[in-house]
Amino acid sequence: MMMEDRDFFPVALKVLKPQDWTEIASAGTSHNDPLFSEFAEERFDALRAHILRLEQEADAERK
């Protein structure tokens, strides 16, 4: 059993009020996922282009 399941969650269920859970839920969903940010998309696009170039160069060397 994980420490959170054994120690944290049972206490949280006893002491947190409904408005606490609402605040926790809204805080958890207000942040953007860094993997899907515009900056990450640009980096993934650049990486994808680099990999495709390497593949094309490897294909050209095989011929």
Buried (B, 14 or more C-beta within 10 A) or exposed (E): EEEEEEEEEEEEEEEEEEEEEEEEEEEEEEEEEEEEEEEEEEEEEEEEEEEEEEEEEEEEEEE
